[in-house]
Amino acid sequence: MDSLLQILLGQLSGDSLGAITDQLGVDEDAAQKSIGLARPLMIGSLNRNSSSADGAQSLTKALARDHDGSILADLAGNLMKPSVQNDGMAILGHVLGEKSKSAGNSIGKATGLETEQVVQLLAMLAPVVLGALGKAQRE
């Protein structure tokens, strides 16, 4: 799972990265650094949550129900949709819970972004990660 997600999140460049920087109002370098730091956080949190039978079942149901990988077809366009960002905030609530803000604060300190910008970035990335997993599950 780790290598698949690293490859996918590595695709966050060009138009997709532009959508992120436009939405957050940050430069490309800060966005790329934040994505690089967010990747192991997201992967580790998903691994931790799915390590129990209940967590694995919840993830499997979420992938089957809501995350088929279609987000990847127009990643730049989908990242700009409020519904995707709202979905991302809900995913963060499940994956990181109360740690979302502290994660945003830590990444923000390392990249110069505000905590709120990082949390918004995490919310943008969460559906992408689940979309990649859903696509891989279907394939």
For each residue, the residues with C-beta under 8 A, 3 or more apart:
1: 4 5 43 46 47 133 136
2: 5 6 43
3: 6 7
4: 1 7 8 132 133 136
5: 1 2 8 9 39 42 43 129 132 133
6: 2 3 9 10 39 43
7: 3 4 10 11
8: 4 5 11 72 128 129 132
9: 5 6 12 35 39 125 128 129 132
10: 6 7 13
11: 7 8 16 75
12: 9 16 17 20 35 75 125 128
13: 10 16 17
14: 17 18 76
15: 18 19 75 76
16: 11 12 13 19 20 75 76 79
17: 12 13 14 20 21 28 31 32
18: 14 15 21 22 76
19: 15 16 22 23 75 76 77 79 80
20: 12 16 17 23 24 31 35 79 121 124
21: 17 18 24 25 26 27 28 31
22: 18 19 25 80
23: 19 20 79 80 120 124
24: 20 21 31 113 117 120 121
25: 21 22 117
26: 21 30 31 34 113 117
27: 21 30 31
28: 17 21 31 32
29: 32 33
30: 26 27 33 34 111 112 113
31: 17 20 21 24 26 27 28 34 35 121
32: 17 28 29 35 36
33: 29 30 36 37 110 111
34: 26 30 31 37 38 107 111 113 118 121
35: 9 12 20 31 32 38 39 121 125
36: 32 33 39
37: 33 34 40 41 107 110 111
38: 34 35 41 42 107 118 121 122 125
39: 5 6 9 35 36 42 43
40: 37 43 44
41: 37 38 44 45 96 103 107 122
42: 5 38 39 45 46 95 122 125 126 129
43: 1 2 5 6 39 40 46 47 129
44: 40 41 47 48
45: 41 42 48 49 95 96
46: 1 42 43 49 50 59 95 129 133
47: 1 43 44 50 51
48: 44 45 51
49: 45 46 52 55 58 59 94 95
50: 46 47 55 56 58 59
51: 47 48 55 56
52: 49 55 56
53: 56 57
54: 57 58
55: 49 50 51 52 58 59
56: 50 51 52 53 59 60
57: 53 54 60 61
58: 49 50 54 55 61 62 94
59: 46 49 50 55 56 62 63 133
60: 56 57 63 64 137
61: 57 58 64 65
62: 58 59 65 66 67 130
63: 59 60 66 67 68 130 133 134 137
64: 60 61 134 137
65: 61 62
66: 62 63 87 130 134
67: 62 63 71 127 130 131 133 134
68: 63 131 134 135 138
69: 72 73 131 132 134 135 136 138
70: 73 131
71: 67 75 78 84 127 128 131
72: 8 69 75 128 131 132 135
73: 69 70 78
74: 77 78
75: 11 12 15 16 19 71 72 78 79 128
76: 14 15 16 18 19 79 80
77: 19 74 80 81
78: 71 73 74 75 81 84 127
79: 16 19 20 23 75 76 84 124 128
80: 19 22 23 76 77 84
81: 77 78 84 85
82: 85 86
83: 86 87
84: 71 78 79 80 81 87 88 124 127
85: 81 82 88 89 120 123 124
86: 82 83 89 90
87: 66 83 84 90 91 126 127
88: 84 85 91 92 122 123 124 125 126 127
89: 85 86 92 93 123
90: 86 87 93 94
91: 87 88 94 95 123 126 127 130
92: 88 89 95 96 100 119 122 123 126
93: 89 90 96 97 100
94: 49 58 90 91 97
95: 42 45 46 49 91 92 126
96: 41 45 92 93 99 100 103 122
97: 93 94 100
98: 101 102
99: 96 102 103
100: 92 93 96 97 103 104 119 122
101: 98 104 105 115 119
102: 98 99 105 106
103: 41 96 99 100 106 107 118 119 122
104: 100 101 107 108 115 116 117 118 119 122
105: 101 102 108 109 115 118
106: 102 103 109 110
107: 34 37 38 41 103 104 110 111 113 118
108: 104 105 111 112 113 114 115 117 118
109: 105 106
110: 33 37 106 107
111: 30 33 34 37 107 108 118
112: 30 108
113: 24 26 30 34 107 108 117 118 121
114: 108 117 118
115: 101 104 105 108 118 119
116: 104 119 120
117: 24 25 26 104 108 113 114 120 121
118: 34 38 103 104 105 107 108 111 113 114 115 121 122
119: 92 100 101 103 104 115 116 122 123
120: 23 24 85 116 117 123 124
121: 20 24 31 34 35 38 113 117 118 124 125
122: 38 41 42 88 92 96 100 103 104 118 119 125 126
123: 85 88 89 91 92 119 120 126
124: 20 23 79 84 85 88 120 121 127 128
125: 9 12 35 38 42 88 121 122 128 129
126: 42 87 88 91 92 95 122 123 129 130
127: 67 71 78 84 87 88 91 124 130 131
128: 8 9 12 71 72 75 79 124 125 131 132
129: 5 8 9 42 43 46 125 126 132 133
130: 62 63 66 67 91 126 127 133 134
131: 67 68 69 70 71 72 127 128 134 135
132: 4 5 8 9 69 72 128 129 135 136
133: 1 4 5 46 59 63 67 129 130 136 137
134: 63 64 66 67 68 69 130 131 137 138
135: 68 69 72 131 132 138 139
136: 1 4 69 132 133 139
137: 60 63 64 133 134
138: 68 69 134 135
139: 135 136
